[in-house]
């Protein structure tokens, strides 16, 4: 297999960062291709101190040893807000459109929309609380809701001993 990556980063302003990333893998399995190539654009802007916004998107192409060829298109955006040094709020949204054709596949496509909200609270140096609510909707299926909660307590400031409940 040959694996390669290239990226170009632009920081036109102190509060704006853009990067274009190209990556790929050319591989053969039993003299059949198992390749993936992708191009993604990542953009992050600090709107205000403690308020970051990101907008990302890209496409990847796959070719499998079964003869199937796939294309995935991903668009995502997120907002992170730190209203106080002990509290972080995050809202993320993504759409993924996938198509597979050829080989043993008759051709199929899927569409996945994902939204998640997370809250992290660190009231004192040794206690960390976290909550995540995630909604996932796929083409032809119902919406799935997942909730994750966790508590981390480290009685010693250096973290040598930690207790986790999630």
N, C-alpha and C positions, 0 to 999 in steps of 0.2 A: 504494500500500500504506500502511496505517496500522500502525505498530509501537508497542506500549506495554508498560510494565513497572511493577509496583508491588511493594514489599516491606515487610514488618514485621519488625523485629528485636527480640528480647528477650534481655537478659542478666541473668537473675534472680540469678545468682551470678557471681563473678569467673571461675569455672572452667566455666561452662555458657553456651552460646550457641545460640540458636534463631532461625531466620528462615523466614518464609513468603513465597514469591515467586510472583507471578502474572505471566505474560507472554503476549503474543499478537501476532499479525500477521493483519490482515484485508487481503486482496489480491484483485484481480481480474485474470485473464488471459483476454483475448477474451470479456469479460463473464461469465466463469465463476469461481467462488470457488477460491482457493488459500490457505486459512486454517490457522492453527495456534494453539491456546490451551493453556496448561499451568498447573498449580499444583503446586509442590514445597515440601516441608518439609525443612529442613536442621537437624540437631542435632549439636553438637560438645561433648564433655565432656572436661575434663582430669582424669583419675582421680587421677594423681599427677604430680609434676614429671617430664616426659619420657615420659608415657604418655597419649596422646590417643585417644579413641574417638569415632567418628561414626556416626550412623544417619540415613539420608535416604530419602525416598520421594516419589513423586508420579505424576501422570497427565498425559498430553497428548493432545489431540484434533486430528485433521487432517481437512481437507476439501479434496480436490484438484479441479483443473479437469476431470479425467476422470470425476468423479462418485463416486469412491471416498472412503470415510470410514474413518479409522483411529483406533485408540486404543492407546496405549502406557502400560503401568504399569511403573514402575521402583522397585525397593527395593534399597538398598545399605547396606553397613556396612564400616567400616574401623578398623584399629587401627594406630597408629604409636607405636613405642617408640624412645627415644633413651637407651640404657643408658650411653653415654659421648659426649662432645661430638664425637668423630670417627666415630661409628657410628649409623646410622639404619636401623631395621627396619620394614617395612610389610607388612600383610596386608589385602587388600581382597576383598570378596565382593559380587556384584550379581546380581540376577535381573531380566530384562526380559521382559514378556509383551506381545506385539503382536497386534493383530487388524485386518484390513482387509476391508471389504465394500463392495458396491455398484459401480457403474460397470462397467468392463470386467473386474473381478475377480469370481470366483465366491464369494469369501470365503475368507480364509486366516488362519491364526494361527501364530505362531512363539513359541518360548520359548528364551531364551538365559540360561545360567548362566555366570558368569565369576568366577574366583578368581585372584588374583595375589599373589605374594610378592616383595618387593624388598628389596635390601640395598645401602646406600650407605656407603662407607668413605672417609674423608679422613685418611689416616695422617699426612701432613704438609701444610702449607698449599698446596703446589703440585701435589699428586697427588690425584686423585679416581677411585675405583673404584666401579663400579656393576654390579649383577646383577639381572635380573628374570626370573622364571618365571611364565608365565601359562597357565592352563587355560581353555578355552572349550568348553562343551557346548551344542549346539543341538538342538532337538526334531527327531528323525528323522535325525540325523547323528552321526558319531563325535565323540569328544573331540579337540580340537586343542591341542597343547602347543607353546608358543613360549618360547624362551630368548633373552635379550638380555644381552650383557656389554659393558662399555665401560671404557676407561682414558683419562683426561685428564691431561695433564702440561703445566704452564705453568712454564717455567724461570725466569720473572721474576715476582715477587710481584704486580705490577700487571696481569698477564694479557695483556700486549701481544703475546705470542707463545704460541700454544697448539698442542699436538699431541694428536690424538684417534685412538683405535683402538676400533672397535666391531664 
